[in-house]
């Protein structure tokens, strides 16, 4: 550590980062506690069962929380945003934020009655609109394609049936 880097010279620790460490630790603990409640369901195809993966992830979250806290205690800070397309001095674009929140709320409200394909289409199209894309027809076609792809990827690839809603029997 050089003289210019000593904490007495004005380098401040960002105490808010300890909050991030705490959140990581709490989430890690909750993941482990939730995984511990899973019943042991080993089969001949899966002798290990579903418990180990979330427990390992919870332990890793706890480890990251500890390592991050040590880094913050030693004065480590993240690099300032230097992206060429980001102006950190500009104000928040609340219109875009609120439109995105609206797209998610519409998705939340319509996923059961209308089904994933329609609500996902609204979500993807609304998100593209909120982010400034004004190619309405192209965005609609892409949104429908994304919704159908994710619907069938979940159904066929993962064995998870997303709600079909009004398209039940058609999909």
URCORJO-V571288 format. One record per residue. N is the residue number from 1. RES is the residue in three letters. PSI is psi in radians with two decimals (NA if undefined). OMEGA is omega in whole degrees, -180 to 180 (* if undefined). Layout:
# URCORJO-V571288
N;RES;PSI;OMEGA + N;RES;PSI;OMEGA
This chain:
# URCORJO-V571288
1;UNK;2.21;180 + 2;UNK;3.01;-180 + 3;UNK;-0.53;-179 + 4;UNK;-0.31;-176 + 5;UNK;0.02;-177 + 6;UNK;2.53;-180 + 7;UNK;-0.47;-180 + 8;UNK;-0.30;-180 + 9;UNK;0.07;176 + 10;UNK;-0.07;177 + 11;UNK;2.11;-176 + 12;UNK;2.43;173 + 13;UNK;2.42;179 + 14;UNK;1.71;-175 + 15;UNK;-0.35;178 + 16;UNK;-0.43;179 + 17;UNK;-0.47;175 + 18;UNK;-0.52;175 + 19;UNK;-0.70;177 + 20;UNK;-0.73;177 + 21;UNK;-0.75;179 + 22;UNK;-0.74;179 + 23;UNK;-0.76;177 + 24;UNK;-0.73;-180 + 25;UNK;-0.73;179 + 26;UNK;-0.78;179 + 27;UNK;-0.74;177 + 28;UNK;-0.78;178 + 29;UNK;-0.73;179 + 30;UNK;-0.68;179 + 31;UNK;-0.76;179 + 32;UNK;-0.78;180 + 33;UNK;-0.72;179 + 34;UNK;-0.70;180 + 35;UNK;-0.57;180 + 36;UNK;-0.44;179 + 37;UNK;-0.17;179 + 38;UNK;2.39;177 + 39;UNK;2.66;177 + 40;UNK;1.98;-176 + 41;UNK;1.05;180 + 42;UNK;2.45;176 + 43;UNK;3.07;178 + 44;UNK;-0.50;178 + 45;UNK;-0.44;-177 + 46;UNK;1.42;-175 + 47;UNK;-0.32;-178 + 48;UNK;-0.71;-178 + 49;UNK;-3.06;-174 + 50;UNK;-0.13;-174 + 51;UNK;-0.77;-169 + 52;UNK;-0.67;-175 + 53;UNK;-0.90;179 + 54;UNK;-0.55;178 + 55;UNK;-0.76;178 + 56;UNK;-0.74;179 + 57;UNK;-0.71;178 + 58;UNK;-0.75;178 + 59;UNK;-0.73;178 + 60;UNK;-0.68;176 + 61;UNK;-0.73;177 + 62;UNK;-0.73;179 + 63;UNK;-0.75;178 + 64;UNK;-0.70;179 + 65;UNK;-0.77;-180 + 66;UNK;-0.82;-180 + 67;UNK;-0.66;179 + 68;UNK;-0.70;178 + 69;UNK;-0.71;177 + 70;UNK;-0.74;179 + 71;UNK;-0.76;179 + 72;UNK;-0.70;179 + 73;UNK;-0.55;178 + 74;UNK;-0.01;178 + 75;UNK;0.18;180 + 76;UNK;2.40;177 + 77;UNK;2.69;176 + 78;UNK;2.69;178 + 79;UNK;2.53;177 + 80;UNK;2.64;-180 + 81;UNK;2.16;180 + 82;UNK;0.34;-179 + 83;UNK;2.45;-177 + 84;UNK;-0.36;-178 + 85;UNK;0.17;-178 + 86;UNK;2.19;175 + 87;UNK;1.76;-176 + 88;UNK;-0.21;180 + 89;UNK;-0.21;-178 + 90;UNK;2.72;-179 + 91;UNK;2.83;178 + 92;UNK;2.36;177 + 93;UNK;1.54;-175 + 94;UNK;-0.50;178 + 95;UNK;-0.81;179 + 96;UNK;-0.78;180 + 97;UNK;-0.80;-179 + 98;UNK;-0.64;176 + 99;UNK;-0.69;177 + 100;UNK;-0.74;176 + 101;UNK;-0.72;178 + 102;UNK;-0.71;178 + 103;UNK;-0.71;178 + 104;UNK;-0.67;178 + 105;UNK;-0.72;176 + 106;UNK;-0.73;177 + 107;UNK;-0.78;180 + 108;UNK;-0.70;-177 + 109;UNK;-0.43;-173 + 110;UNK;-0.08;-174 + 111;UNK;-0.67;179 + 112;UNK;-0.92;-176 + 113;UNK;-0.66;-176 + 114;UNK;-0.41;-178 + 115;UNK;2.86;-176 + 116;UNK;-0.72;-174 + 117;UNK;-0.78;-180 + 118;UNK;-0.82;-178 + 119;UNK;-0.62;176 + 120;UNK;-0.67;176 + 121;UNK;-0.77;178 + 122;UNK;-0.68;179 + 123;UNK;-0.88;-178 + 124;UNK;-0.76;179 + 125;UNK;-0.78;180 + 126;UNK;-0.64;178 + 127;UNK;-0.74;178 + 128;UNK;-0.73;178 + 129;UNK;-0.80;-178 + 130;UNK;-0.58;-178 + 131;UNK;0.07;170 + 132;UNK;0.01;180 + 133;UNK;2.22;-176 + 134;UNK;0.41;174 + 135;UNK;1.40;-168 + 136;UNK;-0.84;-176 + 137;UNK;-0.80;178 + 138;UNK;-0.76;179 + 139;UNK;-0.66;179 + 140;UNK;-0.75;178 + 141;UNK;-0.73;178 + 142;UNK;-0.70;180 + 143;UNK;-0.74;178 + 144;UNK;-0.77;180 + 145;UNK;-0.79;179 + 146;UNK;-0.71;-180 + 147;UNK;-0.76;179 + 148;UNK;-0.73;180 + 149;UNK;-0.81;-180 + 150;UNK;-0.64;178 + 151;UNK;-0.87;-178 + 152;UNK;-0.52;176 + 153;UNK;-0.72;177 + 154;UNK;-0.76;-177 + 155;UNK;-0.86;-175 + 156;UNK;-0.83;-175 + 157;UNK;-0.67;-176 + 158;UNK;-0.22;-178 + 159;UNK;0.39;180 + 160;UNK;2.13;-179 + 161;UNK;2.00;173 + 162;UNK;2.72;-179 + 163;UNK;2.31;179 + 164;UNK;-0.42;178 + 165;UNK;-2.31;-177 + 166;UNK;-0.22;179 + 167;UNK;0.23;178 + 168;UNK;2.28;-178 + 169;UNK;-0.36;178 + 170;UNK;-0.68;-176 + 171;UNK;NA;*
